[in-house]
Amino acid sequence: MRWSEVRKTYPDQWIVVEALEAHTTPDSRRQLDQLAVIDRCPDGTAAMRLYRSLHRQYPLREFYFIHTSRTEPDIIERQWLGIRRGNALISER
């Protein structure tokens, strides 16, 4: 589905989606071309919990939680600098 279809099907709701096709624009915005709606949620907190659970289970898949009142998802891609704690090597001397 495209974002406009998602908005018509799930008006004014919190949802968790998976990006099936997406790309990054030159200004670092994530453009979601094809989406799959995973679930509807009663509020933003529940949507964030579901997102976290899915992200832990499937870390290589691209999930988002978003409210359908937005005309566009408007997702900005940020570059992380440094080392994530889970991937850091610890040396004992």
A tleap script that builds the chain and sets N, CA, C and O, in Angstrom:
source leaprc.protein.ff14SB
mol = sequence {
  NMET ARG TRP SER GLU VAL ARG LYS THR TYR
  PRO ASP GLN TRP ILE VAL VAL GLU ALA LEU
  GLU ALA HIE THR THR PRO ASP SER ARG ARG
  GLN LEU ASP GLN LEU ALA VAL ILE ASP ARG
  CYS PRO ASP GLY THR ALA ALA MET ARG LEU
  TYR ARG SER LEU HIE ARG GLN TYR PRO LEU
  ARG GLU PHE TYR PHE ILE HIE THR SER ARG
  THR GLU PRO ASP ILE ILE GLU ARG GLN TRP
  LEU GLY ILE ARG ARG GLY ASN ALA LEU ILE
  SER GLU CARG
}
set mol.1.N position { 0.841 -1.182 0.000 }
set mol.1.CA position { 0.000 0.000 0.000 }
set mol.1.C position { 0.886 1.245 0.000 }
set mol.1.O position { 2.015 1.222 0.491 }
set mol.2.N position { 0.376 2.277 -0.533 }
set mol.2.CA position { 1.029 3.583 -0.459 }
set mol.2.C position { 0.482 4.315 0.773 }
set mol.2.O position { -0.560 3.944 1.312 }
set mol.3.N position { 1.194 5.355 1.208 }
set mol.3.CA position { 0.790 6.080 2.408 }
set mol.3.C position { -0.616 6.661 2.267 }
set mol.3.O position { -1.377 6.640 3.235 }
set mol.4.N position { -0.981 7.172 1.109 }
set mol.4.CA position { -2.323 7.742 0.923 }
set mol.4.C position { -3.404 6.671 1.116 }
set mol.4.O position { -4.463 6.962 1.672 }
set mol.5.N position { -3.151 5.448 0.669 }
set mol.5.CA position { -4.099 4.352 0.863 }
set mol.5.C position { -4.200 3.958 2.330 }
set mol.5.O position { -5.286 3.675 2.835 }
set mol.6.N position { -3.068 3.943 3.001 }
set mol.6.CA position { -3.051 3.611 4.431 }
set mol.6.C position { -3.885 4.625 5.205 }
set mol.6.O position { -4.678 4.252 6.069 }
set mol.7.N position { -3.705 5.902 4.895 }
set mol.7.CA position { -4.461 6.956 5.582 }
set mol.7.C position { -5.964 6.823 5.367 }
set mol.7.O position { -6.741 7.063 6.291 }
set mol.8.N position { -6.384 6.445 4.165 }
set mol.8.CA position { -7.818 6.275 3.885 }
set mol.8.C position { -8.378 5.050 4.604 }
set mol.8.O position { -9.504 5.080 5.101 }
set mol.9.N position { -7.601 3.982 4.659 }
set mol.9.CA position { -8.054 2.737 5.275 }
set mol.9.C position { -8.068 2.815 6.797 }
set mol.9.O position { -8.944 2.237 7.440 }
set mol.10.N position { -7.095 3.531 7.381 }
set mol.10.CA position { -6.954 3.632 8.839 }
set mol.10.C position { -6.945 5.100 9.261 }
set mol.10.O position { -5.916 5.597 9.719 }
set mol.11.N position { -8.076 5.808 9.116 }
set mol.11.CA position { -8.081 7.241 9.432 }
set mol.11.C position { -7.901 7.512 10.924 }
set mol.11.O position { -8.495 6.849 11.774 }
set mol.12.N position { -7.055 8.515 11.215 }
set mol.12.CA position { -6.853 9.026 12.571 }
set mol.12.C position { -6.537 7.917 13.587 }
set mol.12.O position { -7.176 7.825 14.636 }
set mol.13.N position { -5.545 7.078 13.262 }
set mol.13.CA position { -5.164 5.969 14.136 }
set mol.13.C position { -3.647 5.848 14.232 }
set mol.13.O position { -2.915 6.252 13.329 }
set mol.14.N position { -3.196 5.282 15.347 }
set mol.14.CA position { -1.798 4.890 15.486 }
set mol.14.C position { -1.643 3.518 14.864 }
set mol.14.O position { -2.420 2.607 15.150 }
set mol.15.N position { -0.636 3.369 14.010 }
set mol.15.CA position { -0.390 2.092 13.356 }
set mol.15.C position { 1.104 1.779 13.370 }
set mol.15.O position { 1.944 2.669 13.506 }
set mol.16.N position { 1.406 0.510 13.228 }
set mol.16.CA position { 2.782 0.067 13.032 }
set mol.16.C position { 2.842 -0.480 11.619 }
set mol.16.O position { 2.024 -1.315 11.233 }
set mol.17.N position { 3.811 -0.010 10.849 }
set mol.17.CA position { 3.954 -0.424 9.461 }
set mol.17.C position { 5.348 -0.980 9.215 }
set mol.17.O position { 6.292 -0.704 9.955 }
set mol.18.N position { 5.448 -1.769 8.156 }
set mol.18.CA position { 6.741 -2.223 7.673 }
set mol.18.C position { 6.942 -1.639 6.286 }
set mol.18.O position { 6.052 -1.709 5.438 }
set mol.19.N position { 8.105 -1.068 6.059 }
set mol.19.CA position { 8.444 -0.549 4.732 }
set mol.19.C position { 8.901 -1.718 3.870 }
set mol.19.O position { 9.940 -2.322 4.137 }
set mol.20.N position { 8.130 -2.033 2.844 }
set mol.20.CA position { 8.487 -3.107 1.921 }
set mol.20.C position { 9.423 -2.597 0.831 }
set mol.20.O position { 10.328 -3.305 0.390 }
set mol.21.N position { 9.192 -1.365 0.407 }
set mol.21.CA position { 10.064 -0.682 -0.553 }
set mol.21.C position { 10.249 0.741 -0.051 }
set mol.21.O position { 9.278 1.426 0.269 }
set mol.22.N position { 11.507 1.184 0.018 }
set mol.22.CA position { 11.796 2.535 0.493 }
set mol.22.C position { 13.142 2.990 -0.051 }
set mol.22.O position { 13.974 2.183 -0.467 }
set mol.23.N position { 13.332 4.291 -0.036 }
set mol.23.CA position { 14.621 4.851 -0.433 }
set mol.23.C position { 14.853 6.148 0.337 }
set mol.23.O position { 13.926 6.719 0.912 }
set mol.24.N position { 16.106 6.600 0.339 }
set mol.24.CA position { 16.473 7.832 1.019 }
set mol.24.C position { 16.708 8.918 -0.023 }
set mol.24.O position { 17.420 8.705 -1.004 }
set mol.25.N position { 16.110 10.068 0.195 }
set mol.25.CA position { 16.260 11.198 -0.716 }
set mol.25.C position { 17.588 11.906 -0.427 }
set mol.25.O position { 18.200 11.663 0.613 }
set mol.26.N position { 18.038 12.777 -1.331 }
set mol.26.CA position { 19.305 13.494 -1.098 }
set mol.26.C position { 19.314 14.339 0.183 }
set mol.26.O position { 20.380 14.605 0.738 }
set mol.27.N position { 18.132 14.761 0.655 }
set mol.27.CA position { 18.080 15.556 1.890 }
set mol.27.C position { 17.855 14.683 3.135 }
set mol.27.O position { 17.385 15.173 4.162 }
set mol.28.N position { 18.194 13.386 3.036 }
set mol.28.CA position { 18.163 12.426 4.148 }
set mol.28.C position { 16.764 12.114 4.677 }
set mol.28.O position { 16.606 11.774 5.849 }
set mol.29.N position { 15.772 12.227 3.837 }
set mol.29.CA position { 14.418 11.828 4.236 }
set mol.29.C position { 14.151 10.421 3.706 }
set mol.29.O position { 14.527 10.085 2.583 }
set mol.30.N position { 13.503 9.615 4.527 }
set mol.30.CA position { 13.187 8.243 4.139 }
set mol.30.C position { 11.842 8.271 3.424 }
set mol.30.O position { 10.831 8.647 4.018 }
set mol.31.N position { 11.823 7.881 2.173 }
set mol.31.CA position { 10.609 7.848 1.355 }
set mol.31.C position { 10.092 6.416 1.360 }
set mol.31.O position { 10.766 5.509 0.871 }
set mol.32.N position { 8.895 6.209 1.911 }
set mol.32.CA position { 8.295 4.884 1.999 }
set mol.32.C position { 7.404 4.663 0.783 }
set mol.32.O position { 6.321 5.241 0.689 }
set mol.33.N position { 7.854 3.835 -0.138 }
set mol.33.CA position { 7.135 3.627 -1.390 }
set mol.33.C position { 6.013 2.595 -1.247 }
set mol.33.O position { 4.903 2.819 -1.730 }
set mol.34.N position { 6.289 1.486 -0.596 }
set mol.34.CA position { 5.287 0.441 -0.374 }
set mol.34.C position { 5.309 0.041 1.092 }
set mol.34.O position { 6.372 -0.224 1.654 }
set mol.35.N position { 4.130 -0.003 1.714 }
set mol.35.CA position { 4.008 -0.301 3.133 }
set mol.35.C position { 3.090 -1.493 3.364 }
set mol.35.O position { 2.192 -1.774 2.570 }
set mol.36.N position { 3.336 -2.181 4.462 }
set mol.36.CA position { 2.415 -3.203 4.952 }
set mol.36.C position { 2.021 -2.790 6.362 }
set mol.36.O position { 2.889 -2.551 7.202 }
set mol.37.N position { 0.731 -2.704 6.627 }
set mol.37.CA position { 0.268 -2.359 7.967 }
set mol.37.C position { 0.346 -3.621 8.817 }
set mol.37.O position { -0.249 -4.645 8.482 }
set mol.38.N position { 1.083 -3.538 9.918 }
set mol.38.CA position { 1.251 -4.677 10.819 }
set mol.38.C position { 0.093 -4.740 11.801 }
set mol.38.O position { -0.507 -5.798 11.994 }
set mol.39.N position { -0.226 -3.597 12.429 }
set mol.39.CA position { -1.314 -3.578 13.410 }
set mol.39.C position { -1.740 -2.152 13.706 }
set mol.39.O position { -0.992 -1.201 13.481 }
set mol.40.N position { -2.969 -2.023 14.218 }
set mol.40.CA position { -3.477 -0.748 14.726 }
set mol.40.C position { -3.272 -0.760 16.233 }
set mol.40.O position { -3.306 -1.817 16.863 }
set mol.41.N position { -3.059 0.418 16.808 }
set mol.41.CA position { -2.812 0.517 18.244 }
set mol.41.C position { -3.720 1.581 18.849 }
set mol.41.O position { -4.074 2.550 18.177 }
set mol.42.N position { -4.102 1.405 20.126 }
set mol.42.CA position { -5.010 2.374 20.751 }
set mol.42.C position { -4.373 3.738 21.026 }
set mol.42.O position { -5.070 4.750 21.099 }
set mol.43.N position { -3.032 3.760 21.180 }
set mol.43.CA position { -2.342 5.029 21.440 }
set mol.43.C position { -0.883 4.912 21.027 }
set mol.43.O position { -0.416 3.843 20.635 }
set mol.44.N position { -0.175 6.025 21.122 }
set mol.44.CA position { 1.223 6.057 20.705 }
set mol.44.C position { 2.131 5.184 21.550 }
set mol.44.O position { 3.102 4.624 21.039 }
set mol.45.N position { 1.831 5.060 22.832 }
set mol.45.CA position { 2.643 4.225 23.711 }
set mol.45.C position { 2.553 2.765 23.308 }
set mol.45.O position { 3.569 2.072 23.248 }
set mol.46.N position { 1.357 2.297 23.032 }
set mol.46.CA position { 1.168 0.901 22.595 }
set mol.46.C position { 1.850 0.670 21.248 }
set mol.46.O position { 2.437 -0.387 21.020 }
set mol.47.N position { 1.774 1.654 20.362 }
set mol.47.CA position { 2.429 1.534 19.050 }
set mol.47.C position { 3.939 1.439 19.211 }
set mol.47.O position { 4.591 0.647 18.531 }
set mol.48.N position { 4.498 2.250 20.115 }
set mol.48.CA position { 5.939 2.213 20.345 }
set mol.48.C position { 6.354 0.875 20.957 }
set mol.48.O position { 7.399 0.336 20.591 }
set mol.49.N position { 5.562 0.330 21.877 }
set mol.49.CA position { 5.872 -0.981 22.470 }
set mol.49.C position { 5.879 -2.074 21.410 }
set mol.49.O position { 6.781 -2.911 21.385 }
set mol.50.N position { 4.881 -2.070 20.539 }
set mol.50.CA position { 4.818 -3.068 19.480 }
set mol.50.C position { 6.007 -2.904 18.535 }
set mol.50.O position { 6.623 -3.891 18.134 }
set mol.51.N position { 6.327 -1.670 18.183 }
set mol.51.CA position { 7.483 -1.397 17.325 }
set mol.51.C position { 8.760 -1.971 17.941 }
set mol.51.O position { 9.525 -2.653 17.260 }
set mol.52.N position { 8.991 -1.696 19.224 }
set mol.52.CA position { 10.199 -2.194 19.905 }
set mol.52.C position { 10.259 -3.719 19.887 }
set mol.52.O position { 11.313 -4.302 19.633 }
set mol.53.N position { 9.141 -4.349 20.154 }
set mol.53.CA position { 9.085 -5.811 20.165 }
set mol.53.C position { 9.416 -6.384 18.783 }
set mol.53.O position { 10.201 -7.325 18.663 }
set mol.54.N position { 8.819 -5.816 17.762 }
set mol.54.CA position { 9.084 -6.269 16.397 }
set mol.54.C position { 10.534 -6.016 16.004 }
set mol.54.O position { 11.169 -6.857 15.368 }
set mol.55.N position { 11.056 -4.845 16.390 }
set mol.55.CA position { 12.439 -4.506 16.031 }
set mol.55.C position { 13.432 -5.460 16.705 }
set mol.55.O position { 14.453 -5.811 16.114 }
set mol.56.N position { 13.137 -5.877 17.932 }
set mol.56.CA position { 14.013 -6.845 18.613 }
set mol.56.C position { 13.965 -8.206 17.928 }
set mol.56.O position { 14.997 -8.861 17.777 }
set mol.57.N position { 12.774 -8.635 17.513 }
set mol.57.CA position { 12.613 -9.942 16.868 }
set mol.57.C position { 13.202 -9.967 15.469 }
set mol.57.O position { 13.795 -10.964 15.056 }
set mol.58.N position { 13.039 -8.870 14.740 }
set mol.58.CA position { 13.455 -8.798 13.333 }
set mol.58.C position { 14.286 -7.538 13.098 }
set mol.58.O position { 13.799 -6.592 12.478 }
set mol.59.N position { 15.527 -7.505 13.579 }
set mol.59.CA position { 16.313 -6.266 13.513 }
set mol.59.C position { 16.660 -5.794 12.099 }
set mol.59.O position { 17.005 -4.626 11.919 }
set mol.60.N position { 16.578 -6.657 11.107 }
set mol.60.CA position { 16.934 -6.248 9.747 }
set mol.60.C position { 15.744 -5.727 8.943 }
set mol.60.O position { 15.913 -5.252 7.820 }
set mol.61.N position { 14.550 -5.815 9.511 }
set mol.61.CA position { 13.374 -5.304 8.812 }
set mol.61.C position { 13.115 -3.855 9.236 }
set mol.61.O position { 13.525 -3.427 10.315 }
set mol.62.N position { 12.437 -3.120 8.377 }
set mol.62.CA position { 12.249 -1.680 8.568 }
set mol.62.C position { 10.826 -1.382 9.041 }
set mol.62.O position { 9.897 -1.320 8.235 }
set mol.63.N position { 10.661 -1.197 10.371 }
set mol.63.CA position { 9.358 -0.919 10.972 }
set mol.63.C position { 9.282 0.536 11.397 }
set mol.63.O position { 10.297 1.155 11.714 }
set mol.64.N position { 8.062 1.080 11.400 }
set mol.64.CA position { 7.806 2.436 11.882 }
set mol.64.C position { 6.479 2.447 12.615 }
set mol.64.O position { 5.575 1.683 12.277 }
set mol.65.N position { 6.354 3.308 13.616 }
set mol.65.CA position { 5.037 3.567 14.208 }
set mol.65.C position { 4.709 5.013 13.914 }
set mol.65.O position { 5.553 5.899 14.053 }
set mol.66.N position { 3.474 5.242 13.506 }
set mol.66.CA position { 3.124 6.563 12.987 }
set mol.66.C position { 1.613 6.772 13.095 }
set mol.66.O position { 0.843 5.812 13.072 }
set mol.67.N position { 1.207 8.007 13.210 }
set mol.67.CA position { -0.220 8.346 13.268 }
set mol.67.C position { -0.679 8.745 11.875 }
set mol.67.O position { 0.012 9.486 11.177 }
set mol.68.N position { -1.825 8.262 11.478 }
set mol.68.CA position { -2.305 8.500 10.109 }
set mol.68.C position { -2.864 9.908 9.888 }
set mol.68.O position { -3.310 10.219 8.783 }
set mol.69.N position { -2.851 10.749 10.893 }
set mol.69.CA position { -3.262 12.139 10.673 }
set mol.69.C position { -2.199 12.911 9.886 }
set mol.69.O position { -2.486 13.978 9.343 }
set mol.70.N position { -0.987 12.386 9.821 }
set mol.70.CA position { 0.086 13.047 9.051 }
set mol.70.C position { -0.176 12.905 7.559 }
set mol.70.O position { -0.548 11.833 7.083 }
set mol.71.N position { 0.019 13.980 6.835 }
set mol.71.CA position { -0.173 13.905 5.386 }
set mol.71.C position { 0.942 13.103 4.730 }
set mol.71.O position { 0.722 12.422 3.728 }
set mol.72.N position { 2.146 13.187 5.304 }
set mol.72.CA position { 3.302 12.407 4.855 }
set mol.72.C position { 4.005 11.872 6.088 }
set mol.72.O position { 3.979 12.520 7.134 }
set mol.73.N position { 4.631 10.707 5.995 }
set mol.73.CA position { 5.331 10.171 7.173 }
set mol.73.C position { 6.458 11.072 7.678 }
set mol.73.O position { 6.675 11.141 8.888 }
set mol.74.N position { 7.188 11.768 6.792 }
set mol.74.CA position { 8.239 12.714 7.148 }
set mol.74.C position { 9.264 12.098 8.111 }
set mol.74.O position { 9.413 12.550 9.246 }
set mol.75.N position { 9.953 11.078 7.648 }
set mol.75.CA position { 10.953 10.370 8.435 }
set mol.75.C position { 12.328 10.850 8.003 }
set mol.75.O position { 12.675 10.782 6.824 }
set mol.76.N position { 13.103 11.331 8.951 }
set mol.76.CA position { 14.451 11.822 8.667 }
set mol.76.C position { 15.448 10.754 9.090 }
set mol.76.O position { 15.414 10.272 10.223 }
set mol.77.N position { 16.330 10.391 8.176 }
set mol.77.CA position { 17.351 9.390 8.454 }
set mol.77.C position { 18.548 10.079 9.076 }
set mol.77.O position { 19.062 11.062 8.542 }
set mol.78.N position { 18.989 9.555 10.208 }
set mol.78.CA position { 20.140 10.137 10.896 }
set mol.78.C position { 21.292 9.149 10.880 }
set mol.78.O position { 21.098 7.943 11.031 }
set mol.79.N position { 22.478 9.671 10.697 }
set mol.79.CA position { 23.681 8.848 10.736 }
set mol.79.C position { 24.175 8.774 12.174 }
set mol.79.O position { 24.353 9.801 12.830 }
set mol.80.N position { 24.394 7.557 12.660 }
set mol.80.CA position { 24.894 7.368 14.013 }
set mol.80.C position { 26.409 7.359 13.984 }
set mol.80.O position { 27.021 6.696 13.146 }
set mol.81.N position { 26.997 8.082 14.884 }
set mol.81.CA position { 28.450 8.114 15.020 }
set mol.81.C position { 28.815 7.380 16.305 }
set mol.81.O position { 28.115 7.482 17.312 }
set mol.82.N position { 29.895 6.656 16.258 }
set mol.82.CA position { 30.334 5.954 17.454 }
set mol.82.C position { 29.960 4.486 17.407 }
set mol.82.O position { 29.585 3.945 16.367 }
set mol.83.N position { 30.073 3.868 18.551 }
set mol.83.CA position { 29.835 2.431 18.662 }
set mol.83.C position { 28.621 2.208 19.536 }
set mol.83.O position { 28.487 2.822 20.594 }
set mol.84.N position { 27.745 1.339 19.099 }
set mol.84.CA position { 26.624 0.968 19.942 }
set mol.84.C position { 27.123 0.083 21.063 }
set mol.84.O position { 28.028 -0.727 20.863 }
set mol.85.N position { 26.563 0.225 22.195 }
set mol.85.CA position { 27.009 -0.491 23.371 }
set mol.85.C position { 26.988 -2.003 23.186 }
set mol.85.O position { 27.921 -2.679 23.620 }
set mol.86.N position { 25.962 -2.547 22.563 }
set mol.86.CA position { 25.843 -3.985 22.366 }
set mol.86.C position { 26.912 -4.553 21.446 }
set mol.86.O position { 27.200 -5.749 21.496 }
set mol.87.N position { 27.510 -3.704 20.600 }
set mol.87.CA position { 28.508 -4.160 19.647 }
set mol.87.C position { 29.933 -3.813 20.073 }
set mol.87.O position { 30.886 -4.151 19.371 }
set mol.88.N position { 30.083 -3.158 21.189 }
set mol.88.CA position { 31.408 -2.725 21.623 }
set mol.88.C position { 32.199 -3.902 22.179 }
set mol.88.O position { 31.652 -4.794 22.827 }
set mol.89.N position { 33.484 -3.881 21.912 }
set mol.89.CA position { 34.381 -4.884 22.474 }
set mol.89.C position { 34.929 -4.362 23.785 }
set mol.89.O position { 35.336 -3.204 23.881 }
set mol.90.N position { 34.937 -5.203 24.777 }
set mol.90.CA position { 35.434 -4.805 26.076 }
set mol.90.C position { 36.747 -5.539 26.312 }
set mol.90.O position { 36.804 -6.767 26.250 }
set mol.91.N position { 37.782 -4.787 26.578 }
set mol.91.CA position { 39.070 -5.428 26.842 }
set mol.91.C position { 39.374 -5.344 28.330 }
set mol.91.O position { 39.246 -4.288 28.949 }
set mol.92.N position { 39.767 -6.444 28.872 }
set mol.92.CA position { 40.145 -6.483 30.279 }
set mol.92.C position { 41.655 -6.589 30.357 }
set mol.92.O position { 42.257 -7.473 29.747 }
set mol.93.N position { 42.247 -5.711 31.090 }
set mol.93.CA position { 43.713 -5.707 31.218 }
set mol.93.C position { 44.108 -6.071 32.609 }
set mol.93.O position { 45.298 -6.124 32.919 }
savepdb mol mol.pdb
quit
